[in-house]
Structures are given as C-alpha cells and as structure tokens.
C-alpha cells in the first residue's frame, strides 16, 4: 500500500499546478526550428552556388568579358575540351606527384613518431603538444616560414653549402624541385596529424595481447606485424583518406610558396591552383566551373571511400 | 613497443632520445627560427651566417614588433611604401579578431542546436542529413569560389564584415554539428528526462540542464572553429582585400612585394600565431576529436 502510494507520488510532476513555460513548443517544432537555420545557410551558401556553378560549366560565360549578358549554352563543350586537353592531365599529374609522396611520408613518419611517443617518459605531454602545433597553424603562415628558410640565401641553403659542401638548392625556382618543396612543407605541417591518429590507434591496442605474446616469447617484429599493425590499420586508413582528400585540394601553401602559376613552368601548379587561375586570372568562368566539377567528382569518389572506411571501422569496434 | 614494462638497455635509451630529438628538431626548428628572426635587426636578419642565441650571438631588438603593432612611424632604411603597408597589420589583426570571433559564436550557437536536435529527436533520414552536412565541408573551396564570388558581387557582400562572417559561419557549421552531436550522444538522456518529469518543458531542460553540461564541449568546439576562421586564406584573399581584410591575405600580399622585410613579417606572424599556440594547449585533450570531426573519440 505504502509502496504504491510512493510510486504514484514519484510519477506525478512536482509543480503540477503550473504549466511549464514553453510547453507549447513540442519536440516536433523544436526539431524543426533547431535544424532549419543550419540547413538554410548550408543550402544558400554551398548548394545554391554549386548548382549555379554546374549551370555555368555548360556555358562559355566570363564574369569580366560577358558581364551583364546571358550566359551562352555550349553543352558539354567545356568538359570535352578539358578532358582532351593535355594541360588538364598535366595539372592532375602534378597533383598526384604531390599527393602520393606527401601522404606516404606523412603516414610513415607520423606512425614512426607515434611508436616513439607510445611509452611513458618525462615531458611526454608537453613534447607531444608542441609537435602538434604545425597542423594548427594557418597554411599561409606555414608557407611564409618555409619561404623564409628556402630562399636562395636562406638558412637551409647556408647549411647545404657550408656543412654539406653542396650547391645551394633552388627550392622555389627550380622546376624539378618545386614539387618536392611542396611535399616537404606539407610533411612538416601534416605529419603531426598522422602522429596523433596513430597514437590513438596504438594506445587502444589492449595490453593483454602483448602480454600473451610475451608469454609465447614472440619477437618484436612478430608483435608488430601480428598485433600492432592489424589493430591500428582501420584508424590509419581513415587518416590516410582524410589526408589524401585534403592534400588533393592543396591550394594555400602552393599559392603563397610558388604563386598562382605554381612556380616556374607551372611545375608546381596543382589542380586547385589551376581552377583559380582559370577563374580569376584568365576569367574563363564557364571553363573554370567545369574544371571545378571534374575536381569535385574525384573528391566525391574519395569521400565515398572515406565513409566506407569509417563505417567498416565502426563495425569492427 | 610498450617498453614501459620492460627494462631498457642504455643503448636503447640513447637511441630513443636521439630519434625523438631528431623529430622534435624537425618540427620545432621553423617555429624557433621565425621567433628568433623576429627579434633581430634588419642587418642581422639578412646576414648570411645564421645566429640563434639572443644576447650571446646578437643583440635582440623589439623594433619589428613596435613597427607592426604601433605603426610605420619607426624609420629604417626601408622605403615609405613598405612601412605604410606594414602599418596595416594592426587593422588586419583587429579584423581577424572580429570576424573569427563573431563567426565562431554564430556557428557554435546554430550548430549546437542542430546537433541537439539530431542527437535527441527522431529525424527522418537522420544519417542522410548528417552526411549532407558533412559533405558541404568536403568540397574543395575553389569549386564554390566562383559562384560565391558572383553571388557576393551581386549582393554587394564582398569587402564587408557580414559577408565573410556568413561564409566562415557556413564553413564551420558542419564541423560544429558533427562535434557536438558526438558530445550530446555521450550525455545521458536521463538528465533531461528527469528534469522534464520534474516539470520542466523541453526547452527549459535544454537551457538549464543540457547546455551547462555541454559547455566544456562547446568551448573546445568553439576553439577549433575559431582557429579555422582565424587561419582561412582562399575566401578572404578573393573577397576581402581591403576593408574587412584579415591577416592571412595581408601576410601573403606583403610577401608578394619585391624586397621582403623578413624581420617585420616574422614579428607579425609571431603575433598572429601566439593565440593559436595558446589555444592548442587549451584543447590538447580534444585535439584528436577536433581534427577528425569527432569521428575518432578515443
């Protein structure tokens, strides 16, 4: 009897006499009013421009030359021109020549550094956080630092000449070097990202696996190959795709380091830099939009991979 | 690996510190070099032999900082034009603070509400909504640059605060929604349910129970958003060259000018970078989440 009375009391709201404020706002209305502004802004600032740009990519319109006129529809001519033009492929090859070594080195160096840091030692937290600073900086600042050091008479060349006795390296003006300069700067900036994710992977490997391996007198290589690597691979995969998508879009560092033509003979002109040049130097708005869409298709494919990797890793947890 | 449990030989320990030292040197050297260059005189900066230790190898000076922060009044061998350009730094810095600050508040405000709704309410096609939100952030900025440029020209939004603030808010919204949804998913639903049983309406429960609970997460998310807005270059460079220009396009424009005043530029970038370093230390425990959109939570 007493029990049921208690239960009844608990079930009834305390300030029963007063209706709570805003109770007319049902969950349904709250959901709508919480989600709508975000969706409206995203639609207005990203989706609407995207649709507009899709339309422009089928025209030969130019913001400057054809200002005030109606864009002329040219069908798929822009796409056909671009895909049959050797320059387009060159720009994408340059992008690949940058992305592949950059992401590979970042992965290897980042993982190796994570292996180093994955143990307790004095000052670990501070050292780690300091090493993460590069990826938090503005790409413009990063490019500025490196441009300062990579100048003909900069600090790097001083040591190349005086310590190694070599000719100075023309980091920013030698056609065959500029791509590697971009890679070096990117490695400096983004290896910390790989390191951070690798560390997360390494610290999540259950200790008992290593203990079991120690009981079996398994060697260091065996433990690495059969315990560490399989455990961290899903996370590393996510990191690699993340970085690949980002590196593929490389713009800021190259722009500041080499200018919008990407250095001598466009040797360092990535796809994104080329879109920018077509759009805002040559003012070929239609063609630049088509180029943007070609870039977009590649990134959508990469994003698809990313989502799949993410889902696979969630399933594995 | 996992060497903490094992005894290490002296050789191993030397090897470890050597390797760590090398990597640490690689990541720290550029930061140190730019900082040390910012307190050098003009002659010292362009001297061929690098010097590293102030007071021992060279006399440090604050003239670079004075020049970029107080204005071009300090006369050196530089031309008038260069010093006039450099004096714009303070205005650019103030613009950066206003723009990054406002857009962060807006993005965190709007994004947190959306994240709450997605986390707590039944939304049709919830996964699609979340993926749509994420996908807008994955776009290469140069692709949306053209129509945004046209749109902003039509609406007279370029070279204005509202224009760039709107863009940065949009840019950060997907991030905030993803981060905050992850955090809300971790706050037990029972908290609000208990409050609602006690007579609160849903809105009151959100305001009085959930938001206070989510403040640390919102702060961390805000720091990341602010850093993104603070660092952004492409949009700012194209749309906001003079009136509401921020620091990154200004830095780039200074490099473009023939003879670069590296000492001044170093001082300006140190001032610009200090908040980032402070912020990085503040959110160090959330870095992993922050750089992966909340996808990786460990």
Interface residues (C-beta under 8 A of the other chain):
Chain A: X13 X14 X15 X16 X18 X20 X21 X22 X23 X25 X27 X28 X30 X31 X34 X35 X37 X38 X39 X41 X42 X45 X46 X47 X48 X49 X50 X52 X53 X56 X63 X109 X113 X115 X116 X117 X118 X119 X120 X121 X125 X127 X128 X129 X130 X131 X132 X133 X134 X135 X136 X137 X138 X139 X140 X141 X144 X145 X146 X147 X148 X149 X153 X155 X158 X188 X191 X192 X193 X196 X197 X200 X203 X204 X207 X210 X220 X223 X224 X228 X235 X238 X242 X245 X248 X249 X251 X252 X255 X256 X272 X275 X276 X279 X280 X285 X288 X289 X292 X293 X295 X296 X299 X303 X307 X310
Chain B: X1 X2 X3 X4 X16 X19 X20 X23 X24 X26 X27 X28 X30 X31 X33 X34 X37 X46 X48 X49 X50 X110 X111 X113 X114 X116 X117 X118 X121 X123 X129 X131 X132 X133 X135 X136 X138 X139 X140 X141 X142 X143 X144 X145 X146 X147 X148 X149 X150 X151 X153 X166 X167 X169 X170 X173 X174 X177 X197 X198 X199 X200 X201 X202 X203 X204 X227 X230 X231 X232 X233 X234 X238 X248 X249 X251 X252 X255 X262 X265 X266 X269 X272 X273 X276 X277 X279 X280 X281 X284 X287 X288 X291 X292 X295 X296 X298
